[in-house]
């Protein structure tokens, strides 16, 4: 990289600082989304961005994203699923399966890529931007796919955060029922916190039930990351086997089968090394260490990780924003937004139905 590339990384960092400040002024729109939009705004105002500058924004979009995901692991605690949040696990798991089913069914009808369907399904069912960031690195999603998925998730997340406290009152939901609704059907943690704060203010309460459910839901990101890592490795191995078969056909004729078998055996280890997202290993290690209480013993360290992971993801999304033109967002991005609406509606309907059907269980 040259000076322009480093300058681009610096610009993304400055954008992240500004976005973090703006995100701290309110609890509805998170800093990562603000960073994405600032990056998009700048690139659409400038007449052109040269390839060296783009190289720097691409570096920020990939490397800072991986660092942010590793630090995000330090904010997760496996014991979250053992408390109140454990009651919501059946609904959380069902919603994950539902979101991916709807995402791929509707996505295929809209002729969207598998990557876009994966990102929208994961973002809707787990934790919005963090899930999209994690999965995008595993499946090697394009920056445009990341931006479109983020936008789709953002629009309906904001709507849910603003409406659910009042919807809960209109439906006469109990505090526990609202906790289930907000915790399982609002994507971003900051949006869940904002929605619960509104609900508490409306009813004179001081509860954090929705946040507890949401943190339990976020823990499922670990399982999802492992599943998609395995799928990525299998996909790469299959593609290598097909390529090897083609080469063997050209070179060996009748000995194709034996050559493919040998090549496949030899390439398994290489495939794992090539495809496995090593940042996920760091993510898991950090989550285990946090669960063991290692970070809580050091004053201020947990807050540092919480702030740090959002900041690095914000730097990364600022870099992603530099790849998106508004004209593309309102043309190519419309279908992902429709997909986001369908998956969001399915999860919302599922959570509401669960609350009423199992009212005595929810409490």
C-alpha positions as CSV (number, residue, x, y, z in Angstrom):
1,X,0.0,0.0,0.0
2,X,1.1,3.6,-0.6
3,X,0.4,6.9,1.1
4,X,-3.0,7.2,-0.4
5,X,-4.0,3.8,0.9
6,X,-2.9,4.7,4.4
7,X,-4.7,8.1,4.1
8,X,-7.9,6.2,3.2
9,X,-7.5,4.0,6.4
10,X,-7.1,7.2,8.4
11,X,-10.2,8.7,6.8
12,X,-12.2,5.6,7.8
13,X,-10.8,5.9,11.3
14,X,-11.9,9.6,11.5
15,X,-15.3,8.6,10.2
16,X,-15.6,5.9,12.9
17,X,-14.7,8.5,15.6
18,X,-17.4,10.8,14.3
19,X,-19.9,8.0,14.0
20,X,-19.2,6.8,17.5
21,X,-19.8,10.2,18.9
22,X,-23.1,10.6,16.9
23,X,-24.1,7.1,18.0
24,X,-23.6,8.0,21.6
25,X,-26.0,11.0,21.3
26,X,-29.0,8.6,20.9
27,X,-29.8,4.9,21.3
28,X,-31.7,4.2,18.1
29,X,-29.0,4.2,15.3
30,X,-25.8,2.5,16.1
31,X,-22.3,3.8,15.2
32,X,-21.6,1.1,12.6
33,X,-24.6,2.1,10.5
34,X,-23.8,5.8,10.8
35,X,-20.2,5.0,9.7
36,X,-21.5,3.1,6.7
37,X,-23.8,6.0,5.7
38,X,-21.0,8.6,6.1
39,X,-18.7,6.6,3.9
40,X,-21.5,6.3,1.3
41,X,-22.2,10.1,1.5
42,X,-18.6,11.1,1.0
43,X,-18.0,8.8,-2.0
44,X,-21.2,10.0,-3.7
45,X,-20.2,13.7,-3.2
46,X,-16.7,13.3,-4.5
47,X,-16.3,13.2,-8.3
48,X,-14.0,10.1,-8.2
49,X,-11.9,7.9,-5.9
50,X,-8.7,6.5,-7.3
51,X,-7.7,2.8,-7.0
52,X,-5.0,3.4,-4.3
53,X,-7.6,5.1,-2.0
54,X,-10.0,2.3,-2.7
55,X,-7.3,-0.2,-1.7
56,X,-7.0,1.4,1.7
57,X,-10.8,1.4,2.2
58,X,-10.8,-2.3,1.2
59,X,-8.1,-3.0,3.8
60,X,-10.1,-1.2,6.5
61,X,-13.2,-3.1,5.4
62,X,-11.6,-6.5,5.8
63,X,-8.9,-6.3,8.5
64,X,-10.7,-4.0,10.9
65,X,-13.8,-6.1,10.5
66,X,-11.9,-9.2,11.7
67,X,-10.4,-7.4,14.6
68,X,-13.8,-6.1,15.6
69,X,-15.3,-9.6,15.5
70,X,-12.5,-11.0,17.7
71,X,-13.2,-8.3,20.3
72,X,-16.9,-8.9,20.0
73,X,-16.3,-12.4,21.4
74,X,-15.1,-10.8,24.7
75,X,-18.6,-9.4,25.2
76,X,-20.4,-12.7,25.0
77,X,-21.0,-15.0,28.0
78,X,-22.2,-18.6,27.7
79,X,-23.9,-18.4,31.1
80,X,-26.4,-15.9,29.6
81,X,-28.4,-18.9,28.2
82,X,-28.7,-20.4,31.7
83,X,-30.7,-17.7,33.3
84,X,-33.9,-15.9,32.2
85,X,-32.7,-16.0,28.6
86,X,-32.9,-19.8,28.5
87,X,-36.7,-19.6,28.5
88,X,-36.5,-17.8,25.1
89,X,-34.1,-20.4,23.5
90,X,-36.9,-22.4,21.8
91,X,-38.3,-19.3,20.2
92,X,-34.8,-18.0,19.3
93,X,-33.8,-21.2,17.6
94,X,-37.1,-21.4,15.7
95,X,-36.8,-17.8,14.6
96,X,-33.3,-18.5,13.3
97,X,-34.5,-21.4,11.2
98,X,-37.5,-19.4,10.0
99,X,-35.5,-16.4,9.0
100,X,-33.1,-18.4,6.9
101,X,-35.9,-20.4,5.3
102,X,-37.8,-17.2,4.4
103,X,-34.6,-15.4,3.3
104,X,-33.6,-18.2,0.9
105,X,-37.1,-18.8,-0.4
106,X,-37.9,-15.2,-1.1
107,X,-34.4,-14.4,-2.1
108,X,-34.5,-17.0,-4.9
109,X,-37.8,-15.5,-6.1
110,X,-36.1,-12.1,-6.3
111,X,-33.0,-13.6,-8.0
112,X,-30.7,-12.5,-5.1
113,X,-27.3,-14.1,-4.4
114,X,-26.9,-16.8,-1.8
115,X,-24.6,-14.4,0.1
116,X,-27.2,-11.7,0.3
117,X,-29.8,-14.2,1.5
118,X,-27.4,-15.5,4.2
119,X,-26.5,-12.0,5.4
120,X,-30.2,-10.9,5.6
121,X,-31.2,-14.1,7.3
122,X,-28.4,-14.0,9.8
123,X,-28.8,-10.2,10.5
124,X,-32.5,-10.6,11.1
125,X,-32.3,-13.7,13.3
126,X,-29.3,-13.0,15.4
127,X,-27.9,-9.5,15.9
128,X,-28.1,-7.2,12.9
129,X,-24.8,-5.7,11.9
130,X,-22.6,-7.9,14.1
131,X,-24.0,-11.1,12.5
132,X,-23.7,-9.6,9.0
133,X,-20.1,-8.6,9.7
134,X,-19.2,-12.0,11.1
135,X,-20.9,-14.0,8.3
136,X,-19.7,-11.8,5.5
137,X,-16.1,-12.6,6.4
138,X,-16.8,-16.4,6.5
139,X,-18.7,-16.6,3.2
140,X,-16.5,-14.0,1.5
141,X,-19.4,-11.7,0.7
142,X,-19.0,-8.7,-1.7
143,X,-19.0,-5.2,-0.2
144,X,-22.1,-4.4,-2.1
145,X,-23.9,-7.4,-0.6
146,X,-22.8,-6.3,2.9
147,X,-24.1,-2.8,2.4
148,X,-27.4,-3.8,0.9
149,X,-28.0,-6.3,3.7
150,X,-27.1,-3.7,6.4
151,X,-29.5,-1.2,4.9
152,X,-32.3,-3.8,4.7
153,X,-31.8,-4.7,8.3
154,X,-31.4,-1.1,9.5
155,X,-34.7,0.1,8.1
156,X,-36.9,-2.5,9.8
157,X,-34.8,-2.5,13.0
158,X,-35.4,1.2,13.5
159,X,-39.2,0.7,12.8
160,X,-39.4,-2.1,15.3
161,X,-37.5,-0.2,18.0
162,X,-39.8,2.8,17.8
163,X,-43.1,0.9,17.4
164,X,-42.8,-2.2,19.7
165,X,-43.2,-0.3,23.1
166,X,-46.5,1.1,21.9
167,X,-47.6,-2.1,20.2
168,X,-47.0,-3.9,23.5
169,X,-49.3,-1.5,25.2
170,X,-52.0,-1.8,22.6
171,X,-51.8,-5.6,22.9
172,X,-51.8,-5.5,26.7
173,X,-48.5,-7.4,26.9
174,X,-46.9,-8.1,30.2
175,X,-43.3,-7.0,30.9
176,X,-42.1,-10.6,30.3
177,X,-44.0,-10.8,27.1
178,X,-42.5,-7.5,25.9
179,X,-39.1,-8.8,26.9
180,X,-39.6,-11.8,24.6
181,X,-40.9,-9.6,21.7
182,X,-38.2,-7.0,21.8
183,X,-35.4,-9.5,22.6
184,X,-36.3,-11.9,19.8
185,X,-37.6,-9.5,17.1
186,X,-35.4,-6.4,17.2
187,X,-32.0,-6.9,15.6
188,X,-29.4,-4.6,17.1
189,X,-28.6,-4.6,20.8
190,X,-28.6,-0.8,21.0
191,X,-32.1,-0.8,19.4
192,X,-33.3,-3.4,21.9
193,X,-32.0,-1.2,24.7
194,X,-33.7,1.9,23.3
195,X,-37.0,0.1,22.9
196,X,-36.9,-1.3,26.4
197,X,-36.0,2.2,27.8
198,X,-39.1,3.6,26.1
199,X,-41.3,0.7,27.4
200,X,-39.9,1.2,30.9
201,X,-40.6,5.0,30.7
202,X,-44.2,4.4,29.5
203,X,-44.9,1.9,32.4
204,X,-42.7,3.3,35.2
205,X,-40.5,0.2,35.3
206,X,-36.8,-0.4,35.4
207,X,-36.3,-3.8,33.8
208,X,-33.7,-5.4,31.5
209,X,-35.6,-8.5,30.4
210,X,-35.4,-7.7,26.7
211,X,-31.6,-7.1,26.9
212,X,-31.2,-10.5,28.6
213,X,-33.1,-12.3,25.9
214,X,-31.2,-10.4,23.3
215,X,-27.8,-11.4,24.7
216,X,-28.9,-15.0,24.8
217,X,-29.8,-14.6,21.1
218,X,-26.5,-13.0,20.3
219,X,-24.7,-16.1,21.8
220,X,-26.2,-18.1,19.0
221,X,-23.9,-16.3,16.7
222,X,-21.2,-18.7,17.8
223,X,-23.1,-21.7,16.6
224,X,-24.0,-20.0,13.4
225,X,-20.4,-19.0,12.7
226,X,-19.3,-22.6,13.2
227,X,-22.0,-24.0,10.9
228,X,-21.2,-21.6,8.1
229,X,-17.5,-22.2,8.5
230,X,-18.1,-25.9,8.0
231,X,-20.2,-25.2,5.0
232,X,-17.6,-22.9,3.5
233,X,-14.9,-25.5,3.9
234,X,-17.1,-28.2,2.3
235,X,-17.9,-25.8,-0.6
236,X,-14.3,-25.1,-1.2
237,X,-13.4,-28.8,-1.1
238,X,-16.1,-29.6,-3.6
239,X,-15.0,-26.9,-5.9
240,X,-11.4,-28.2,-5.7
241,X,-12.5,-31.7,-6.4
242,X,-14.4,-30.6,-9.5
243,X,-11.4,-28.6,-10.7
244,X,-9.1,-31.6,-10.0
245,X,-11.4,-33.9,-11.9
246,X,-11.3,-31.7,-14.9
247,X,-7.6,-31.5,-14.9
248,X,-7.2,-35.2,-14.4
249,X,-9.5,-35.8,-17.4
250,X,-7.2,-33.8,-19.6
251,X,-4.0,-35.4,-18.3
252,X,-4.8,-39.0,-17.4
253,X,-7.9,-40.1,-19.3
254,X,-8.8,-43.5,-17.9
255,X,-7.2,-42.9,-14.5
256,X,-9.4,-40.0,-13.5
257,X,-11.0,-41.6,-10.4
258,X,-7.7,-42.5,-8.8
259,X,-6.2,-39.1,-9.5
260,X,-9.2,-37.3,-8.1
261,X,-9.1,-39.4,-4.9
262,X,-5.4,-38.6,-4.4
263,X,-5.8,-35.0,-5.1
264,X,-8.8,-34.7,-2.8
265,X,-6.9,-36.3,0.1
266,X,-4.0,-34.1,-0.4
267,X,-6.1,-30.9,-0.6
268,X,-8.3,-31.4,2.5
269,X,-5.7,-29.8,4.8
270,X,-4.9,-27.0,2.3
271,X,-8.6,-26.3,1.9
272,X,-9.2,-26.0,5.7
273,X,-6.2,-23.7,6.0
274,X,-7.3,-21.6,3.0
275,X,-11.0,-21.3,3.9
276,X,-11.1,-21.4,7.7
277,X,-11.7,-17.9,9.1
278,X,-9.1,-17.8,11.8
279,X,-10.6,-14.7,13.4
280,X,-13.5,-17.0,14.4
281,X,-11.1,-19.0,16.5
282,X,-10.1,-15.7,18.3
283,X,-13.7,-14.9,18.6
284,X,-14.4,-18.2,20.4
285,X,-11.4,-18.0,22.6
286,X,-12.4,-14.5,23.8
287,X,-15.9,-15.7,24.5
288,X,-14.6,-18.6,26.6
289,X,-12.3,-16.4,28.5
290,X,-15.1,-13.9,29.2
291,X,-17.4,-16.7,30.4
292,X,-14.6,-17.9,32.8
293,X,-14.7,-14.4,34.3
294,X,-11.2,-13.5,33.3
295,X,-12.1,-10.0,31.9
296,X,-14.4,-9.1,34.7
297,X,-11.6,-9.3,37.2
298,X,-9.8,-6.4,35.5
299,X,-11.6,-3.1,36.0
300,X,-12.8,-1.4,32.9
301,X,-11.6,-4.1,30.5
302,X,-15.1,-5.4,29.6
303,X,-16.2,-1.9,28.7
304,X,-13.0,-1.4,26.7
305,X,-13.8,-4.6,24.6
306,X,-17.4,-3.5,24.2
307,X,-16.4,-0.1,22.9
308,X,-13.5,-1.5,20.9
309,X,-15.4,-4.1,18.9
310,X,-18.0,-1.5,17.8
311,X,-15.3,1.0,16.9
312,X,-13.4,-1.5,14.7
313,X,-16.6,-2.7,13.0
314,X,-17.5,1.0,12.4
315,X,-14.1,1.6,10.8
316,X,-14.7,-1.4,8.5
317,X,-18.2,-0.3,7.5
318,X,-17.0,3.2,6.7
319,X,-14.6,1.4,4.3
320,X,-17.5,-0.6,2.9
321,X,-19.5,2.6,2.4
322,X,-16.9,4.0,0.0
323,X,-17.9,1.2,-2.4
324,X,-21.6,2.0,-2.7
325,X,-23.3,4.5,-5.0
326,X,-26.7,5.9,-4.1
327,X,-28.0,5.0,-7.6
328,X,-27.1,1.4,-7.0
329,X,-28.6,1.4,-3.5
330,X,-32.0,2.6,-4.9
331,X,-31.9,0.2,-7.9
332,X,-29.9,-3.0,-7.0
333,X,-30.6,-2.4,-3.3
334,X,-34.4,-2.5,-3.5
335,X,-34.7,-6.2,-3.7
336,X,-32.5,-6.8,-0.6
337,X,-34.7,-4.3,1.2
338,X,-37.8,-6.2,0.2
339,X,-36.1,-9.4,1.4
340,X,-35.3,-7.8,4.7
341,X,-38.9,-6.8,5.1
342,X,-40.1,-10.3,4.5
343,X,-37.7,-11.9,7.0
344,X,-38.4,-9.2,9.6
345,X,-42.1,-9.7,9.2
346,X,-41.8,-13.5,9.5
347,X,-39.7,-13.2,12.7
348,X,-42.0,-10.6,14.2
349,X,-45.1,-12.7,13.5
350,X,-43.4,-15.8,14.9
351,X,-42.5,-14.0,18.2
352,X,-46.0,-12.5,18.6
353,X,-47.7,-15.9,17.9
354,X,-45.4,-17.6,20.4
355,X,-46.1,-15.0,23.1
356,X,-49.9,-15.5,22.8
357,X,-49.9,-19.3,22.3
358,X,-47.5,-19.9,25.2
359,X,-48.6,-17.0,27.4
360,X,-48.4,-18.9,30.6
361,X,-44.9,-20.1,29.8
362,X,-43.7,-16.6,28.9
363,X,-45.3,-15.1,32.0
